[in-house]
Amino acid sequence: MPVIEYKCPNCGSGMAFDAETGALSCPSCGRGDNVETLQDPLMKQTFTGDEAVEYHCTSCGAVILSEAETTATVCSFCGSAVVLGDRLTGKLAPAVVIPFAISKEEAQRAFKKWCRGGRLTPGGFMTADRIKSITGMYVPFWLYELDNNIEVRGTATKVRTYTRGDYRYTETLYYDVYRKIRLDYTKVPVDASEKMNDALMDKLEPFPYQQLKSFKTPYLAGYVAEKYSHDEQELFPRVKARIGSYIESYIRSTMPGYASVSYTQKDIDTRLKHASYALLPVWVVHYDYNRLQYTFAMNGQTGKVVGKPPISKGKVAAWFGGVAGIALIGMKFLSLGMGGGFW
């Protein structure tokens, strides 16, 4: 069956990837194996599209229930970490992976610390004792390499103000500007999962791409993983939109010293050079507060937390009241300094 499970050669217990050591580790006897030196079972197996109708845990024999996008999970009955091999071959095979560097315990501590840092969040939320679940997930991304040929024409102005005699003059000079630019972008990430919130995933950047590894299934053991919902061509319009602001900033940076620039022509030709299918580490936190559920995400390498916590109306009112009070006192002292009195 196309279910891959890693058993400890010493004691037979199930092994899982350890974020702290970067090894495939046994929780029973402490054995750790270097993932880079392990033979990947997928290299020896081939699967047909109709082979995997039902998955069974190799440890207890139970049926493994999973959604169509799942590629790695945990057996609900015995807790064994399993990888669904037939969903990781052919076009579904990831090219690279960034392994987890933050353990579940470290993620919980970091999330609680982040919650306590919210100046305008309710006090009950800041205790961070309502974590409903925290799941380590390898989220599918496309890493794009893009070539951009840009041609821009426009009119720019320089403005100078000077005084001569009793008159003040403003001089505006107009210039024709032309730029022909070649911009290349590499490793622009776009999440390819239908389930994940795109805005949340975008905010998790940057990922440390120096930690990219060639994909091997042991990295997935003990975590949840999904295959992509959209291929690189389907997400190409989104990645073009993502780099739009970067291109605009670069074009403007090539025209320093001008007071204004208005474009009469702007041609941007973006071409897809290459896209790599990658799995990137994300801790997904579900948090209950005041009968509502909030979802947060943490970069599994850097610990960066993103999400929108609730806002305390009382704290917001107090904050604005404090700002208004400080401004009022400042105006009173300014009035005194100018010869006035307290109001």
Secondary structure as GFF3:
##gff-version 3
##sequence-region A 1 343
A	DSSP	beta_strand	3	4	.	.	.	ID=ss1
A	DSSP	beta_strand	16	18	.	.	.	ID=ss2
A	DSSP	beta_strand	23	25	.	.	.	ID=ss3
A	DSSP	beta_strand	32	34	.	.	.	ID=ss4
A	DSSP	three_ten_helix	35	37	.	.	.	ID=ss5
A	DSSP	three_ten_helix	41	43	.	.	.	ID=ss6
A	DSSP	beta_strand	55	56	.	.	.	ID=ss7
A	DSSP	beta_strand	63	64	.	.	.	ID=ss8
A	DSSP	beta_strand	70	74	.	.	.	ID=ss9
A	DSSP	beta_strand	81	84	.	.	.	ID=ss10
A	DSSP	three_ten_helix	85	88	.	.	.	ID=ss11
A	DSSP	three_ten_helix	90	92	.	.	.	ID=ss12
A	DSSP	beta_strand	96	97	.	.	.	ID=ss13
A	DSSP	alpha_helix	104	116	.	.	.	ID=ss14
A	DSSP	alpha_helix	123	126	.	.	.	ID=ss15
A	DSSP	beta_strand	131	164	.	.	.	ID=ss16
A	DSSP	beta_strand	167	191	.	.	.	ID=ss17
A	DSSP	alpha_helix	198	203	.	.	.	ID=ss18
A	DSSP	three_ten_helix	209	211	.	.	.	ID=ss19
A	DSSP	beta_strand	213	214	.	.	.	ID=ss20
A	DSSP	three_ten_helix	217	220	.	.	.	ID=ss21
A	DSSP	beta_strand	224	226	.	.	.	ID=ss22
A	DSSP	alpha_helix	236	253	.	.	.	ID=ss23
A	DSSP	beta_strand	260	289	.	.	.	ID=ss24
A	DSSP	beta_strand	292	299	.	.	.	ID=ss25
A	DSSP	beta_strand	305	306	.	.	.	ID=ss26
A	DSSP	alpha_helix	313	337	.	.	.	ID=ss27
###
